Amino acid sequence: MSWSFETDSEFQQQLDWIETFTREEIEPLDLVFRGPGDPWDPNSPAAKAMAPLKDIVKKKRLWACHIGPELGGEGYGQVKLGLMNEILGRSRFGPSVFGCQAPDSGNAEILAHFGTPEQKEKYLQPLLDGKIASCYSMTEPQAGSDPGEFKCVATRDGDEWVINGEKWFASHARFSEFLLVMVVTNPEVPIHEGASIVLVEKDTPGMEIMRNTAVGPYVEQGDGVHGYIRFTDCRVPHDHLLGEEGKGFLVAQTRLGGGRVHHAMRSVAVCKKAMDMMCERVQSRTTKGELLAAKQMTQDKIADTYTQILQYRLHVLYTAWLIDKYKEYNREVRKEIAAIKAATPKVLQEVIYRAMQVHGSLGVSDEVPLMNMWANIPELGMVDGPTEVHKVTVARTVLRDYQAAPGLFPTYHTPTQREAAMAKYGHFLE
Ligand SMILES: Cc1cc2nc3c(=O)[nH]c(=O)nc-3n(C[C@H](O)[C@H](O)[C@H](O)COP(=O)(O)OP(=O)(O)OC[C@H]3O[C@@H](n4cnc5c(N)ncnc54)[C@H](O)[C@@H]3O)c2cc1C
């Protein structure tokens, strides 16, 4: 049996380097490039600033290192990625500089598993090299959480699929070379047997981005990065179907599971950053003759924050460890992924709120990054499925291991249990 909470010293050295590199070279990017697509858009002004940083990461052999060696990565697995992401997530640019950014990392996995050799050559390699962006488009304007309501269809016509319908919140569609689109290929059967994923290249006739929706109040309306797309008789070749027809959700699982864990890993970094700010502030600010740090109500906040982050972090790393162990998204793995996905917005909410509170007016101002962190929380309760749906998954999986009590009273009914216990040990009382 092995059970450990240690990082081996060799990898720890790499993590120490990542920590310094992130603080000194990557976090300043956040202060200069504020466009909503900047970390992902290969044509944004930030891309030029990021290029030399990416080269350094590649030389250090830390680029896309969760991806297997057959695809040019280091095959480090999810635990190591978790340890890296809990540093990289301090900056919006961190994952992109290290080649592990969503949604490209998940899309690459789909292409690697299901793409044709031509698709791999044309899209996978440039994607893995960080030269192009990609989009995963599943949500529709009338339905997100419930795929049973999806209506965007693809019908077969000779050697082509003809797509008709609408998609919503397709992140990065406006600068992606290709989109992986979930379509209904057989409306006669339940959606989990009738949906497929097709690759649609940018500028394919019949695909129109109607709007680019923005998240939060800080972006010009319409200048966001989440595409509202209409497909009208949009034709793609037959071999652009990824995986088997009707097995779209199986294909999607390749990316959605991993994606959810990666959000959580990055959120650990955000929590830690908020705690760092909080701890520095309370050691710096004096009120009523003493430091904020000396006040018990502040200490209560510090203790709760520390404990909450540690619990959350260990849960995230445990989930990463499970994925590495099982190498598939089995029921046990899915339960933990759903649990940490549901926990994420709550932990962020409580941690960031406390950090803002101890900063007073400065905490809610535009002079510290806390309000930006705060504004990002709600999206984490929705992206890749809302909290409620993940909680249902957790509860259902947990309840599978329980049955109703055999009699009128619960199994832990004290009088009944005591009677049995007395029969076993009662004679010692005599
Ligand atoms: C920043 C951001 C980026 C995104 N990027 C992408 C992307 O790239 N590609 C893509 O396809 N989609 C993307 N999405 C969409 C995301 O996947 C959906 O928002 C999510 O699946 C929920 O769907 P919906 O928005 O239609 O909400 P709905 O399905 O309408 O749900 C609304 C609310 O109803 C409640 N609810 C729903 N189901 C249940 C239930 N079973 N039990 C109890 N309550 C329930 C919840 O409170 C939920 O938040 C993105 C979303 C955000 C915020």
The ligand as a MOL file (V3000), in Angstrom:
LIG
                    3D

  0  0  0     0  0            999 V3000
M  V30 BEGIN CTAB
M  V30 COUNTS 53 58 0 0 0
M  V30 BEGIN ATOM
M  V30 1 C -18.2910 31.5310 -19.3210 0
M  V30 2 C -19.0580 30.4090 -19.9740 0
M  V30 3 C -18.4710 29.7190 -21.0230 0
M  V30 4 C -19.1700 28.7060 -21.6710 0
M  V30 5 N -18.5930 28.0780 -22.7310 0
M  V30 6 C -19.2780 27.1400 -23.4080 0
M  V30 7 C -18.7120 26.5270 -24.5640 0
M  V30 8 O -17.5850 26.8200 -24.9570 0
M  V30 9 N -19.4640 25.6130 -25.2380 0
M  V30 10 C -20.7080 25.2720 -24.8300 0
M  V30 11 O -21.3090 24.4120 -25.4720 0
M  V30 12 N -21.2800 25.8520 -23.7410 0
M  V30 13 C -20.6030 26.7700 -23.0290 0
M  V30 14 N -21.1780 27.3810 -21.9290 0
M  V30 15 C -22.5420 27.0740 -21.5780 0
M  V30 16 C -22.6710 26.1750 -20.3630 0
M  V30 17 O -22.2630 24.8690 -20.6680 0
M  V30 18 C -24.1460 26.2690 -19.9220 0
M  V30 19 O -24.3200 27.5570 -19.3750 0
M  V30 20 C -24.5500 25.2270 -18.9080 0
M  V30 21 O -24.5310 23.9390 -19.4540 0
M  V30 22 C -25.9730 25.5160 -18.3940 0
M  V30 23 O -26.8680 25.6470 -19.4630 0
M  V30 24 P -27.7930 26.9590 -19.6120 0
M  V30 25 O -26.9320 28.1500 -19.5380 0
M  V30 26 O -28.6360 26.7710 -20.8000 0
M  V30 27 O -28.6850 26.9560 -18.2990 0
M  V30 28 P -29.9990 26.1030 -18.0710 0
M  V30 29 O -29.8460 24.7290 -18.5590 0
M  V30 30 O -31.1650 26.9040 -18.5430 0
M  V30 31 O -30.0280 26.0820 -16.5030 0
M  V30 32 C -30.2980 27.2880 -15.7810 0
M  V30 33 C -30.3770 26.9670 -14.3260 0
M  V30 34 O -31.4370 26.0460 -14.0640 0
M  V30 35 C -31.1220 25.2600 -12.9530 0
M  V30 36 N -31.1030 23.8450 -13.3300 0
M  V30 37 C -30.7940 23.3110 -14.5280 0
M  V30 38 N -30.8800 21.9710 -14.4870 0
M  V30 39 C -31.2850 21.6460 -13.2410 0
M  V30 40 C -31.5730 20.4310 -12.5650 0
M  V30 41 N -31.4410 19.2580 -13.1830 0
M  V30 42 N -31.9670 20.4960 -11.2620 0
M  V30 43 C -32.0840 21.6710 -10.6310 0
M  V30 44 N -31.8210 22.8470 -11.2170 0
M  V30 45 C -31.4360 22.8460 -12.4940 0
M  V30 46 C -29.7420 25.7060 -12.4880 0
M  V30 47 O -29.8820 26.6840 -11.4950 0
M  V30 48 C -29.1500 26.2840 -13.7470 0
M  V30 49 O -28.0730 27.1800 -13.4900 0
M  V30 50 C -20.4820 28.3760 -21.2400 0
M  V30 51 C -21.0580 29.0500 -20.1660 0
M  V30 52 C -20.3690 30.0480 -19.5280 0
M  V30 53 C -21.0230 30.7900 -18.3890 0
M  V30 END ATOM
M  V30 BEGIN BOND
M  V30 1 1 1 2
M  V30 2 1 2 3
M  V30 3 2 2 52
M  V30 4 2 3 4
M  V30 5 1 4 5
M  V30 6 1 4 50
M  V30 7 2 5 6
M  V30 8 1 6 7
M  V30 9 1 6 13
M  V30 10 2 7 8
M  V30 11 1 7 9
M  V30 12 1 9 10
M  V30 13 2 10 11
M  V30 14 1 10 12
M  V30 15 2 12 13
M  V30 16 1 13 14
M  V30 17 1 14 15
M  V30 18 1 14 50
M  V30 19 1 15 16
M  V30 20 1 16 17
M  V30 21 1 16 18
M  V30 22 1 18 19
M  V30 23 1 18 20
M  V30 24 1 20 21
M  V30 25 1 20 22
M  V30 26 1 22 23
M  V30 27 1 23 24
M  V30 28 2 24 25
M  V30 29 1 24 26
M  V30 30 1 24 27
M  V30 31 1 27 28
M  V30 32 2 28 29
M  V30 33 1 28 30
M  V30 34 1 28 31
M  V30 35 1 31 32
M  V30 36 1 32 33
M  V30 37 1 33 34
M  V30 38 1 33 48
M  V30 39 1 34 35
M  V30 40 1 35 36
M  V30 41 1 35 46
M  V30 42 1 36 37
M  V30 43 1 36 45
M  V30 44 2 37 38
M  V30 45 1 38 39
M  V30 46 1 39 40
M  V30 47 2 39 45
M  V30 48 1 40 41
M  V30 49 2 40 42
M  V30 50 1 42 43
M  V30 51 2 43 44
M  V30 52 1 44 45
M  V30 53 1 46 47
M  V30 54 1 46 48
M  V30 55 1 48 49
M  V30 56 2 50 51
M  V30 57 1 51 52
M  V30 58 1 52 53
M  V30 END BOND
M  V30 END CTAB
M  END
